Amino acid sequence: MADIDAIQAAFDAQDYIFSAHASDRAAQRAIRSLEIEQAIAQGEVIEDYPDDKYGPSCLMMGYSDAKRPLHIQVSYPPKVKIITVYEPSPHEWESDLKTRKPS
C-alpha cells in the first residue's frame, strides 16, 4: 500500500523525478512543478497499483493553490517518480473527481 506520508515528504524535499512521459504531458497541459507539489502536499491516494507492471505506484488527487484539480500517478518510495499527470475529465470521473465513472 502507498505510504502517502513518505510520498509527500519526498515532494516536500523536492526529492522526486519526472518520467519522460510525465514531463511531456505536463508541458502539453501547462502543468507546472509547483502545482504538482501543491496538489501532492494536500492530496490523497485515490487508487493504488501495488502490482503495476512498471513497479508499485498510486494515483493521487489534489488541488493546486489556484484550485486546479490534478491527478498524479507516482511510484512508491524510495525513488519517487511522477509517471503521469493530468486534470481529471468530468466525462471519466464522478463529481468528486476521485471515483471513476462506470464504463
Phi, psi and omega in degrees: 000144182296137176262093185299324180297318179292321178296312180296323178296320178297318178292320179300322179274002185055038180255064179212164179228162175260138167289163177301319179300312181295321178298315178298313182295318179298318179295315180298326186260006180054047177256118183273155178304320180300320178297320178296314179300318179296316180295319179293320184303323180243014184276181179217157177281125179250339174214142182241134182235067184294338183249023180301142184296338179264001180122156183303135180206176178212160176255123179251150177232133177199177181241142172288171178299335178273010178070024176278121179285137179225143167252130181230118174269125182230148176282158177293151170299160019275338181256097184278124181233135173280121182270317174202162179210140181197165170272128181295138180273133177295346176283336183252341187236146175297172185298337177284350181063014181245344186241126178292141174286150177299145180284000000 
